[in-house]
Amino acid sequence: MRVLVSRLAPSLREFRPASVATIVLAVVEVLAEISIPFLTASLIDQGIERGDQALVDKMGLLLACLAIVALAAGMGAGRLSARAGAGLARNLRSDQFTSIQRFSFANIDRFSEGSLITRLTTDVTNVQMAYMMIIRIAVRAPATLVFALVMSFVVDPTLASVFLAVIPFLGAALAFIALHAHPIFERVFRTYDRLNTQVQEDIRGIRVVKAFVRGAHEEAGFRTTSDTIKRDFTAAERILAFNQPAMQLAIYTCLLLVAWIGAHQIVSGTLTTGELVSVISYAMQILISLMMLSMVLVMATISRASTHRIGEVLVERPLVGPPAQPVTTVVDASVRLSAVNFSYGHAQSEDVLHHVDLTISPGQTIGLLGGTGSGKSSLVQLIPRLYDVTSGSVEVGGVDVRDYDLATLRDAVGIVLQKNVLFEGTVAENLRWGDPDASDEQLWAAADAAQASEFLTALPDGLESRVEQGGMNFSGGQRQRLCVARTLLKRPKVLILDDSTSAVDTATESRMSAGLRRALPATTTIIIAQRVSSVRDADLIVMLAAGRVLAQGTHDHLMRDCPDYRDLFLSQNARTRSDG
């Protein structure tokens, strides 16, 4: 529990007062409840048995007041603990989401999408429930146990010693439960991650699943993972099931012993009826507090794994961070890569780029060609510093990208990645990611340059047309053009198109290239393409193979001096003529 509270403390913030007030009210509730059995003994022995009506009335009123205090304190503690728990959950979700937004690509690579979703939902719910129990029950139960045990010794040490005999048994039972259940819950949450990832993939790729008639296969995989969760939870519940019988055995054993020993003491005259009643009341309070502690332990056991997983997100620090004195201005659109080596940093990972040297002058158009795995996408992601180089340097505007303020650098470098992502909302809202203050005229101008206006004008609502989650109500080529238009609105100094025209025909691609040149005449443009025709007119074409620069030059130069480029060009032209 100490680890749980210490890791979550920074996320309490404005709910610390509610947490402290819950603890105070829980103590007040305990003190009121503990006083009642002691006063009840006096009421029975000195009031009822002696027939002192005045004392009965006085003690009865005092007991009623204490009951009201206990009720009010309990209600207040319950309300405040619920508020603190819900507030902590809100802050944890917010803090995790904020932390994720600051992650670099390298940080994101360490967590799966399904795992992050589980941490933001199921894990937070587990921690919320555990925290509510900790600040109320985990305070109330130990306080009740200690005070009731002390008061029972004050009343009769012989009867109170019965409780001491049963505590080691309960402690051993709870330790057994915690030690054996916790590893299972850790395994369960890892399986939850796999299940969430599988569901996301299936929903996202439902069209592919149906097209290949793989529904039965995916259902079988889902059932296998779900059955694993069921099996693990069942195993954990079998262990947790020992908790209730152990508590009941302790309760009934104590009550029987107290009643038996107390009866003998009453007969012998060493114990009064009121004292026996009070000790039995304290026995119930002690044993109920032990049951509550066991509930807290069970919930803490479940939430311990969740706390660790949430903590991993909160303590993760961006691997790409700003320097102490960041540069806040990009003076020009030049790009230079010097002796760049790069790997993704995974265990046993090898470099995907090897000693890359490349110089791009402001305003030039560069084409990057190469087969799958040649390092094209890896190279361009180093320019806006989505990843950091392993060695060497990347400069934009004559300054190492590691010396820039990240927002400044990424505002100056617009990149359209291979995976075209649109967000639920309207077309206009998606385009304004590039420029929140863009007018409708500017939106239409960007859409026209990206060759998106031709299908937007055909939509009944134009720019206000709805975009479904992921842009699934638009074709692949339409999504690409909208993503290009969105990036154009940034008016970047460096524009990177990572295979961003693969889903459009060559005629549309040609018009798009002309539109880009008109919209951003002074911008340095880097185009990753599969078709030579997409980069044929570029100022410089770079051929990559296995992470190395194989050749670079103009189209005519490469046709003359680079056999790989010439073979690629001739094979694509042959296919084009054949298709025609």
C-alpha positions as CSV (number, residue, x, y, z in Angstrom):
1,M,0.0,0.0,0.0
2,R,2.9,2.3,0.7
3,V,4.1,1.9,-2.9
4,L,0.6,2.5,-4.2
5,V,0.2,5.7,-2.3
6,S,3.7,7.1,-3.0
7,R,3.4,6.5,-6.8
8,L,-0.1,8.0,-7.0
9,A,0.5,11.0,-4.7
10,P,1.5,13.5,-7.4
11,S,-1.8,12.8,-9.2
12,L,-3.9,13.6,-6.1
13,R,-3.3,17.4,-6.4
14,E,-6.6,19.1,-5.6
15,F,-8.1,16.0,-4.0
16,R,-5.5,15.8,-1.1
17,P,-7.9,17.8,1.2
18,A,-10.7,15.3,0.5
19,S,-8.3,12.4,1.2
20,V,-7.1,13.9,4.5
21,A,-10.7,14.8,5.6
22,T,-11.7,11.2,4.8
23,I,-9.0,9.9,7.2
24,V,-10.0,12.3,9.9
25,L,-13.7,11.4,9.7
26,A,-12.8,7.7,9.6
27,V,-10.9,8.1,12.9
28,V,-13.8,10.1,14.4
29,E,-16.2,7.3,13.3
30,V,-13.9,4.7,15.0
31,L,-13.7,6.6,18.3
32,A,-17.4,7.0,18.5
33,E,-18.1,3.4,17.7
34,I,-15.4,2.2,20.2
35,S,-16.9,4.3,23.0
36,I,-20.4,2.7,22.6
37,P,-19.6,-0.8,23.9
38,F,-17.8,0.6,26.9
39,L,-20.7,2.9,27.8
40,T,-23.1,0.1,27.1
41,A,-21.4,-1.9,29.9
42,S,-22.0,1.0,32.3
43,L,-25.6,1.3,31.2
44,I,-26.3,-2.4,31.9
45,D,-24.3,-2.8,35.1
46,Q,-25.0,0.6,36.8
47,G,-28.2,1.6,35.3
48,I,-30.4,-1.3,34.3
49,E,-29.4,-3.8,36.9
50,R,-29.6,-1.2,39.7
51,G,-32.8,0.3,38.4
52,D,-31.3,3.8,38.1
53,Q,-33.6,5.4,35.5
54,A,-31.9,8.8,35.6
55,L,-28.5,7.1,34.7
56,V,-30.3,5.0,32.0
57,D,-31.8,8.1,30.4
58,K,-28.4,10.0,30.6
59,M,-26.4,7.1,29.2
60,G,-29.0,6.3,26.5
61,L,-28.9,9.9,25.3
62,L,-25.1,9.9,25.2
63,L,-25.1,6.6,23.3
64,A,-27.6,8.0,20.8
65,C,-25.4,11.1,20.3
66,L,-22.4,8.8,19.7
67,A,-24.3,6.8,17.2
68,I,-25.3,9.9,15.3
69,V,-21.7,11.1,15.3
70,A,-20.5,7.8,14.0
71,L,-23.2,7.8,11.3
72,A,-22.5,11.3,10.2
73,A,-18.7,10.7,10.2
74,G,-19.2,7.4,8.3
75,M,-21.4,9.1,5.7
76,G,-19.0,12.0,5.3
77,A,-16.0,9.7,5.0
78,G,-17.8,7.6,2.4
79,R,-18.8,10.6,0.3
80,L,-15.3,12.2,0.5
81,S,-13.5,8.9,-0.3
82,A,-15.7,8.5,-3.4
83,R,-14.9,12.0,-4.5
84,A,-11.1,11.6,-3.8
85,G,-11.1,8.2,-5.6
86,A,-13.0,9.5,-8.7
87,G,-10.8,12.6,-8.8
88,L,-7.6,10.5,-8.5
89,A,-8.8,8.3,-11.4
90,R,-9.6,11.4,-13.5
91,N,-6.1,12.8,-12.8
92,L,-4.4,9.5,-13.5
93,R,-6.1,9.2,-16.9
94,S,-5.2,12.8,-17.7
95,D,-1.6,12.5,-16.4
96,Q,-1.1,9.3,-18.4
97,F,-2.6,10.8,-21.5
98,T,-0.4,13.9,-21.2
99,S,2.7,11.7,-20.7
100,I,1.8,9.7,-23.8
101,Q,1.4,12.9,-25.8
102,R,5.0,13.9,-24.9
103,F,6.4,10.5,-25.9
104,S,8.8,10.3,-28.8
105,F,8.3,7.6,-31.4
106,A,10.9,5.6,-29.6
107,N,8.9,5.7,-26.3
108,I,5.7,4.7,-28.1
109,D,7.5,1.7,-29.6
110,R,7.9,0.4,-26.0
111,F,4.2,0.1,-25.4
112,S,1.5,-1.5,-27.5
113,E,-1.8,0.4,-28.3
114,G,-3.8,-2.3,-26.4
115,S,-1.5,-2.0,-23.4
116,L,-1.9,1.8,-23.2
117,I,-5.7,1.5,-23.4
118,T,-5.7,-1.0,-20.6
119,R,-3.6,1.2,-18.4
120,L,-5.9,4.2,-19.1
121,T,-9.1,2.2,-18.4
122,T,-9.0,-1.1,-16.4
123,D,-5.9,-0.3,-14.5
124,V,-7.1,3.1,-13.4
125,T,-10.5,1.7,-12.3
126,N,-8.6,-0.9,-10.2
127,V,-6.5,1.8,-8.6
128,Q,-9.6,4.0,-8.0
129,M,-11.3,1.2,-6.0
130,A,-8.2,0.4,-4.1
131,Y,-7.5,4.0,-3.1
132,M,-11.1,4.6,-1.9
133,M,-10.7,1.5,0.3
134,I,-7.2,2.6,1.5
135,I,-8.1,6.1,2.7
136,R,-11.2,4.9,4.4
137,I,-11.3,1.2,5.3
138,A,-7.5,0.8,5.6
139,V,-7.6,3.6,8.2
140,R,-10.8,2.6,9.9
141,A,-10.1,-1.1,10.2
142,P,-6.6,-0.8,11.9
143,A,-7.8,2.0,14.2
144,T,-10.8,-0.1,15.1
145,L,-8.6,-3.2,15.7
146,V,-6.2,-1.3,17.9
147,F,-8.7,0.7,19.9
148,A,-11.1,-2.3,20.4
149,L,-8.2,-4.5,21.4
150,V,-7.0,-2.0,24.0
151,M,-10.6,-1.5,25.3
152,S,-11.2,-5.2,25.6
153,F,-8.0,-5.5,27.7
154,V,-9.2,-2.7,29.9
155,V,-12.5,-4.6,30.4
156,D,-11.1,-8.1,30.9
157,P,-7.5,-9.2,29.9
158,T,-8.4,-12.9,30.0
159,L,-11.1,-12.6,27.4
160,A,-9.0,-10.2,25.3
161,S,-6.2,-12.7,25.1
162,V,-8.5,-14.9,22.8
163,F,-8.1,-12.3,20.1
164,L,-4.3,-12.3,20.3
165,A,-4.3,-16.1,19.7
166,V,-6.3,-15.8,16.4
167,I,-4.4,-12.9,14.8
168,P,-1.3,-15.0,13.8
169,F,-3.6,-17.5,12.0
170,L,-5.3,-14.7,10.1
171,G,-2.0,-13.0,9.3
172,A,-0.6,-16.2,7.8
173,A,-3.8,-16.7,5.7
174,L,-3.6,-13.2,4.3
175,A,0.1,-13.5,3.5
176,F,-0.6,-16.7,1.7
177,I,-3.3,-15.1,-0.4
178,A,-1.2,-12.0,-1.3
179,L,1.9,-13.9,-2.2
180,H,0.1,-16.4,-4.5
181,A,-2.5,-14.2,-6.1
182,H,-0.3,-11.2,-7.1
183,P,1.7,-13.0,-9.8
184,I,-1.5,-14.3,-11.4
185,F,-3.0,-10.8,-11.6
186,E,0.2,-9.5,-13.2
187,R,-0.2,-12.2,-15.8
188,V,-3.9,-11.4,-16.3
189,F,-3.2,-7.8,-17.1
190,R,-0.6,-8.7,-19.7
191,T,-3.1,-11.0,-21.3
192,Y,-5.6,-8.1,-21.2
193,D,-3.1,-6.1,-23.2
194,R,-3.0,-8.8,-25.9
195,L,-6.8,-9.0,-26.0
196,N,-7.2,-5.3,-26.4
197,T,-4.6,-5.2,-29.1
198,Q,-6.3,-8.1,-30.9
199,V,-9.7,-6.4,-30.7
200,Q,-8.3,-3.2,-32.1
201,E,-6.6,-4.9,-35.0
202,D,-9.7,-6.9,-35.9
203,I,-12.0,-3.8,-35.8
204,R,-9.5,-1.7,-37.7
205,G,-9.0,-4.5,-40.3
206,I,-12.6,-5.8,-40.4
207,R,-12.8,-5.3,-44.1
208,V,-9.7,-7.5,-44.7
209,V,-11.0,-10.1,-42.3
210,K,-14.3,-10.3,-44.2
211,A,-12.5,-10.2,-47.6
212,F,-10.4,-13.2,-46.7
213,V,-13.2,-15.0,-44.9
214,R,-11.0,-15.2,-41.8
215,G,-13.8,-14.5,-39.3
216,A,-13.7,-18.0,-37.8
217,H,-9.9,-17.9,-37.4
218,E,-10.1,-14.5,-35.6
219,E,-12.9,-15.7,-33.4
220,A,-10.8,-18.8,-32.4
221,G,-7.9,-16.5,-31.6
222,F,-10.1,-14.2,-29.5
223,R,-11.6,-17.2,-27.6
224,T,-8.2,-18.6,-26.9
225,T,-7.0,-15.3,-25.3
226,S,-10.3,-14.8,-23.5
227,D,-10.1,-18.4,-22.1
228,T,-6.6,-17.6,-20.9
229,I,-7.9,-14.7,-18.9
230,K,-10.8,-16.8,-17.6
231,R,-8.4,-19.5,-16.5
232,D,-6.0,-17.1,-14.8
233,F,-8.8,-15.3,-13.0
234,T,-10.3,-18.5,-11.9
235,A,-7.0,-19.6,-10.4
236,A,-6.7,-16.2,-8.6
237,E,-10.2,-16.4,-7.3
238,R,-9.6,-19.9,-6.0
239,I,-6.8,-18.4,-3.9
240,L,-8.9,-15.4,-2.8
241,A,-11.7,-17.7,-1.9
242,F,-9.7,-18.8,1.2
243,N,-10.2,-15.3,2.6
244,Q,-13.9,-15.6,3.6
245,P,-13.7,-19.1,5.2
246,A,-10.6,-18.1,7.2
247,M,-12.3,-15.0,8.4
248,Q,-15.5,-16.8,9.4
249,L,-13.5,-19.6,11.1
250,A,-11.7,-16.9,13.2
251,I,-14.9,-15.0,14.0
252,Y,-16.9,-18.0,15.1
253,T,-14.0,-19.5,17.1
254,C,-13.5,-16.2,19.0
255,L,-17.1,-15.7,19.7
256,L,-17.6,-19.2,21.0
257,L,-14.5,-18.9,23.2
258,V,-15.5,-15.5,24.5
259,A,-19.0,-16.7,25.3
260,W,-17.8,-19.9,27.0
261,I,-15.0,-18.3,29.1
262,G,-17.3,-15.3,29.8
263,A,-20.1,-17.5,31.1
264,H,-17.8,-19.2,33.5
265,Q,-16.5,-15.9,34.7
266,I,-20.0,-14.5,35.3
267,V,-20.9,-17.7,37.3
268,S,-17.8,-17.3,39.4
269,G,-18.5,-13.6,39.9
270,T,-15.3,-12.2,38.3
271,L,-17.2,-10.7,35.3
272,T,-20.4,-8.7,35.0
273,T,-23.1,-9.1,32.3
274,G,-22.4,-5.6,31.0
275,E,-18.7,-6.4,30.7
276,L,-19.4,-9.6,28.8
277,V,-21.7,-7.7,26.4
278,S,-19.0,-5.1,25.8
279,V,-16.3,-7.7,25.2
280,I,-18.5,-9.5,22.7
281,S,-19.2,-6.2,21.0
282,Y,-15.4,-5.5,20.9
283,A,-14.9,-9.0,19.6
284,M,-17.3,-8.3,16.7
285,Q,-15.6,-5.0,16.0
286,I,-12.1,-6.6,16.0
287,L,-13.1,-9.4,13.7
288,I,-15.1,-7.2,11.4
289,S,-12.0,-4.9,11.2
290,L,-9.9,-7.9,10.3
291,M,-12.4,-8.9,7.5
292,M,-12.2,-5.3,6.2
293,L,-8.4,-5.4,6.2
294,S,-8.6,-8.7,4.3
295,M,-10.8,-7.0,1.7
296,V,-8.3,-4.1,1.4
297,L,-5.5,-6.6,1.0
298,V,-7.3,-8.4,-1.8
299,M,-8.1,-5.1,-3.6
300,A,-4.5,-3.9,-3.0
301,T,-3.2,-7.2,-4.4
302,I,-5.3,-6.7,-7.6
303,S,-4.4,-3.0,-7.9
304,R,-0.7,-3.5,-7.2
305,A,0.0,-4.8,-10.7
306,S,-2.2,-1.9,-12.1
307,T,-0.3,0.6,-10.0
308,H,3.0,-0.6,-11.4
309,R,1.7,-0.5,-15.0
310,I,0.4,3.1,-14.6
311,G,3.7,4.1,-12.9
312,E,5.6,2.8,-16.0
313,V,3.7,5.3,-18.1
314,L,4.0,8.2,-15.7
315,V,7.8,7.8,-15.1
316,E,8.6,7.2,-18.7
317,R,10.6,10.2,-19.9
318,P,10.7,11.3,-23.6
319,L,13.8,9.9,-25.2
320,V,13.8,13.0,-27.4
321,G,13.8,16.1,-25.3
322,P,14.7,19.8,-25.7
323,P,18.1,21.1,-25.0
324,A,18.9,23.5,-22.1
325,Q,19.0,26.5,-24.4
326,P,16.9,25.6,-27.4
327,V,17.1,27.5,-30.8
328,T,13.6,28.9,-31.6
329,T,14.1,30.0,-35.2
330,V,14.7,28.0,-38.3
331,V,16.5,30.4,-40.7
332,D,16.2,28.5,-43.9
333,A,15.1,25.2,-45.5
334,S,18.5,23.5,-46.0
335,V,18.9,19.9,-44.7
336,R,22.2,18.1,-44.1
337,L,22.8,14.6,-42.9
338,S,26.4,13.9,-41.9
339,A,27.7,10.3,-41.2
340,V,24.3,9.3,-39.9
341,N,23.9,5.9,-38.3
342,F,20.5,4.9,-36.8
343,S,18.8,2.0,-35.1
344,Y,15.5,1.8,-33.4
345,G,17.1,0.8,-30.1
346,H,15.3,-2.5,-29.6
347,A,17.1,-5.4,-28.0
348,Q,19.7,-6.8,-30.4
349,S,18.5,-4.4,-33.1
350,E,20.9,-3.5,-35.9
351,D,21.4,-0.2,-37.6
352,V,18.9,0.5,-40.3
353,L,20.9,3.5,-41.7
354,H,24.7,3.3,-42.2
355,H,26.9,6.3,-42.6
356,V,24.4,8.4,-44.6
357,D,25.7,11.7,-46.0
358,L,23.2,13.9,-47.8
359,T,23.1,17.7,-48.5
360,I,19.9,19.4,-49.6
361,S,19.8,23.1,-50.6
362,P,16.9,25.3,-49.7
363,G,14.0,25.0,-52.2
364,Q,15.2,21.8,-53.8
365,T,13.0,18.8,-54.5
366,I,14.6,15.5,-53.5
367,G,13.4,12.0,-54.5
368,L,14.1,9.0,-52.3
369,L,13.9,5.6,-54.0
370,G,14.6,2.1,-52.7
371,G,13.1,-1.2,-51.9
372,T,11.2,-2.2,-48.8
373,G,13.5,-2.0,-45.7
374,S,16.0,0.2,-47.5
375,G,15.6,2.9,-44.7
376,K,13.7,5.6,-46.6
377,S,11.1,6.3,-43.9
378,S,13.7,5.9,-41.1
379,L,15.8,8.6,-42.8
380,V,13.0,11.2,-43.2
381,Q,11.8,10.7,-39.6
382,L,15.1,11.9,-38.3
383,I,14.6,15.4,-39.9
384,P,11.7,16.5,-37.6
385,R,13.4,14.6,-34.8
386,L,10.8,11.9,-34.4
387,Y,13.8,9.8,-33.6
388,D,17.4,10.7,-32.7
389,V,20.3,9.5,-34.6
390,T,22.5,6.8,-33.1
391,S,25.6,8.7,-34.3
392,G,26.3,11.5,-36.7
393,S,24.1,14.6,-37.1
394,V,21.1,16.0,-38.9
395,E,20.9,19.7,-39.5
396,V,18.0,21.9,-40.6
397,G,18.8,25.5,-41.4
398,G,22.4,24.9,-40.5
399,V,21.5,23.9,-36.9
400,D,21.6,20.4,-35.4
401,V,18.0,19.3,-34.9
402,R,18.9,18.3,-31.3
403,D,19.5,22.0,-30.5
404,Y,16.1,23.1,-31.6
405,D,13.0,23.7,-29.5
406,L,10.9,20.7,-30.7
407,A,7.8,22.8,-31.4
408,T,9.8,25.2,-33.5
409,L,11.5,22.4,-35.5
410,R,8.3,20.5,-36.1
411,D,6.4,23.6,-37.1
412,A,9.1,24.1,-39.8
413,V,9.0,20.5,-41.0
414,G,5.8,19.2,-42.4
415,I,5.6,15.4,-42.8
416,V,2.9,13.3,-44.4
417,L,3.5,9.8,-43.1
418,Q,2.8,6.5,-44.8
419,K,-0.2,5.9,-42.6
420,N,-2.8,8.5,-43.4
421,V,-4.7,9.3,-40.2
422,L,-7.9,11.5,-40.1
423,F,-9.8,12.2,-37.0
424,E,-13.5,12.0,-36.3
425,G,-15.1,15.4,-37.0
426,T,-15.5,17.5,-40.1
427,V,-13.1,17.9,-43.1
428,A,-12.5,21.5,-42.0
429,E,-11.6,20.5,-38.5
430,N,-9.1,18.0,-39.8
431,L,-7.5,20.4,-42.2
432,R,-7.2,23.1,-39.5
433,W,-4.8,20.8,-37.7
434,G,-2.3,22.4,-40.1
435,D,-3.5,26.0,-39.2
436,P,-6.1,26.5,-36.5
437,D,-6.8,30.0,-37.8
438,A,-7.1,29.1,-41.5
439,S,-10.1,30.7,-43.3
440,D,-12.4,28.6,-45.5
441,E,-10.7,30.2,-48.5
442,Q,-7.3,29.0,-47.3
443,L,-8.8,25.5,-46.7
444,W,-10.1,25.4,-50.3
445,A,-6.8,26.7,-51.6
446,A,-4.9,23.9,-49.8
447,A,-7.4,21.3,-50.9
448,D,-7.1,22.5,-54.5
449,A,-3.3,22.3,-54.4
450,A,-3.5,18.7,-53.0
451,Q,-6.1,17.8,-55.7
452,A,-8.7,17.2,-52.9
453,S,-11.2,19.9,-54.0
454,E,-12.5,17.8,-56.9
455,F,-14.1,15.3,-54.6
456,L,-14.9,17.8,-51.8
457,T,-17.0,19.9,-54.1
458,A,-19.1,16.8,-54.9
459,L,-20.0,16.3,-51.2
460,P,-23.2,17.9,-50.1
461,D,-21.6,19.6,-47.1
462,G,-18.2,20.3,-48.7
463,L,-15.7,21.2,-45.9
464,E,-18.3,20.5,-43.3
465,S,-18.7,16.9,-44.4
466,R,-18.3,14.4,-41.6
467,V,-15.2,12.3,-41.2
468,E,-15.7,9.0,-39.5
469,Q,-13.2,7.5,-37.1
470,G,-10.0,7.0,-39.0
471,G,-11.5,8.6,-42.1
472,M,-13.0,5.2,-43.1
473,N,-15.7,6.9,-45.2
474,F,-13.1,8.2,-47.6
475,S,-11.0,6.2,-50.0
476,G,-7.3,5.7,-49.5
477,G,-6.4,8.2,-52.2
478,Q,-8.8,10.8,-50.8
479,R,-7.3,10.4,-47.3
480,Q,-3.9,10.9,-48.8
481,R,-4.9,14.1,-50.5
482,L,-6.6,15.4,-47.4
483,C,-3.5,14.7,-45.3
484,V,-1.3,16.5,-47.9
485,A,-3.7,19.5,-47.8
486,R,-3.6,19.5,-44.0
487,T,0.3,19.7,-44.1
488,L,0.3,22.4,-46.7
489,L,-1.6,24.7,-44.3
490,K,1.4,24.6,-42.0
491,R,3.4,26.3,-44.8
492,P,6.5,24.4,-43.7
493,K,10.0,25.2,-44.7
494,V,10.6,21.5,-45.3
495,L,7.9,19.2,-46.7
496,I,8.3,15.5,-46.5
497,L,5.9,13.2,-48.4
498,D,6.5,9.6,-47.3
499,D,5.0,7.6,-50.1
500,S,2.0,9.9,-49.8
501,T,0.7,9.6,-53.4
502,S,0.8,5.8,-53.7
503,A,-3.0,5.6,-53.7
504,V,-3.6,8.1,-56.5
505,D,-3.2,7.7,-60.2
506,T,-0.3,9.2,-62.1
507,A,-2.3,12.0,-63.7
508,T,-3.6,13.1,-60.2
509,E,-0.1,12.8,-58.9
510,S,1.3,15.0,-61.6
511,R,-1.3,17.7,-60.9
512,M,-0.6,17.4,-57.2
513,S,3.1,18.0,-57.7
514,A,2.4,21.1,-59.8
515,G,0.0,22.3,-57.1
516,L,2.6,21.8,-54.4
517,R,5.2,23.8,-56.4
518,R,2.7,26.7,-56.8
519,A,1.6,26.6,-53.1
520,L,5.1,26.3,-51.6
521,P,7.6,27.6,-54.2
522,A,10.5,28.1,-51.6
523,T,9.9,25.0,-49.6
524,T,12.4,22.1,-49.7
525,T,10.5,19.0,-50.7
526,I,11.5,15.4,-50.0
527,I,9.5,12.8,-51.7
528,I,9.6,9.1,-50.9
529,A,8.1,7.2,-53.8
530,Q,7.8,3.7,-55.3
531,R,7.4,5.0,-58.9
532,V,10.3,6.6,-60.7
533,S,7.8,8.8,-62.5
534,S,7.0,10.4,-59.1
535,V,10.5,11.8,-58.7
536,R,11.8,11.9,-62.3
537,D,11.8,15.7,-62.3
538,A,13.4,16.1,-58.9
539,D,16.5,18.2,-58.5
540,L,18.2,15.2,-56.8
541,I,17.3,11.5,-56.7
542,V,18.8,9.4,-54.0
543,M,18.8,5.6,-54.3
544,L,18.9,3.7,-50.9
545,A,19.7,0.0,-50.4
546,A,20.0,-1.7,-47.1
547,G,20.3,1.6,-45.3
548,R,23.1,2.9,-47.4
549,V,23.2,5.6,-50.2
550,L,23.6,3.5,-53.3
551,A,23.7,6.5,-55.7
552,Q,22.5,10.1,-56.1
553,G,22.0,12.5,-58.9
554,T,19.5,13.7,-61.5
555,H,17.4,11.3,-63.6
556,D,19.7,11.6,-66.6
557,H,22.8,11.1,-64.4
558,L,21.4,7.9,-62.7
559,M,20.2,6.5,-66.0
560,R,23.7,6.7,-67.3
561,D,25.7,5.7,-64.2
562,C,23.4,3.6,-61.9
563,P,22.4,0.2,-63.3
564,D,19.9,-0.4,-60.4
565,Y,18.1,2.9,-61.1
566,R,18.1,2.2,-64.9
567,D,16.7,-1.3,-64.4
568,L,14.0,0.0,-62.1
569,F,13.0,2.7,-64.5
570,L,12.9,0.3,-67.5
571,S,10.9,-2.3,-65.7
572,Q,8.3,0.2,-64.5
573,N,8.0,1.7,-68.0
574,A,7.6,-1.8,-69.5
575,R,4.8,-2.6,-67.0
576,T,3.2,0.7,-67.9
577,R,3.2,0.0,-71.6
578,S,2.0,-3.5,-70.9
579,D,-0.9,-2.2,-68.7
580,G,-1.7,0.3,-71.4
